[in-house]
Amino acid sequence: MTAQLTREGTPARTAQPAAPAGRGWLREGWHRIHLAIQEMNHASRLVVELQAPWGVDKHWHRR
């Protein structure tokens, strides 16, 4: 990584990334939480299907 120098030989100041305007940060946070919950629900559903197939398939004993 290289640093940009000004004419005086000192490092140039870079602007800090701006925070999202308005409620964008809240929407992004909610989206991440929602995705995490969806992933946990999917994983728990798979575990239930593997451990207790009669809980999700009423005709499991015929297969």
C-alpha positions in Angstrom: 0.0 0.0 0.0 1.5 3.4 -0.9 0.7 6.7 0.6 0.1 9.8 -1.4 2.3 12.7 -0.5 1.7 16.4 -0.9 4.3 18.8 -2.3 5.7 19.4 1.2 6.3 15.6 1.7 3.7 15.0 4.3 0.9 12.4 3.9 -2.2 13.8 2.2 -5.4 13.7 4.3 -8.1 11.5 2.9 -11.8 12.1 3.5 -13.5 9.7 5.9 -16.2 7.7 4.4 -19.5 9.4 4.9 -22.2 7.7 7.0 -25.3 6.7 5.1 -27.8 9.5 4.9 -31.2 9.1 6.5 -32.3 5.7 7.6 -30.1 3.7 5.2 -28.0 2.4 8.1 -31.1 1.2 9.9 -32.4 -0.5 6.8 -29.0 -2.2 6.2 -28.9 -3.4 9.8 -32.4 -4.8 9.6 -31.6 -6.5 6.3 -28.6 -8.2 7.9 -30.6 -9.4 10.9 -33.4 -10.6 8.6 -30.9 -12.7 6.6 -29.3 -14.2 9.7 -32.7 -15.2 11.0 -33.7 -16.8 7.6 -30.4 -18.7 7.6 -31.0 -20.0 11.2 -34.6 -21.0 10.3 -33.3 -22.9 7.2 -30.6 -24.7 9.2 -33.0 -25.7 12.0 -35.5 -27.0 9.4 -32.8 -29.2 7.9 -31.8 -30.6 11.3 -35.5 -31.4 12.1 -35.9 -33.2 8.7 -32.8 -35.3 9.4 -33.6 -36.1 13.0 -37.4 -36.4 12.9 -38.7 -36.9 9.4 -42.2 -37.6 10.7 -42.4 -34.0 11.8 -42.3 -32.7 8.2 -43.5 -35.6 6.1 -46.7 -37.4 7.1 -46.0 -40.3 4.8 -42.3 -40.9 5.8 -42.9 -44.5 6.8 -44.1 -45.4 3.3 -40.9 -44.3 1.6 
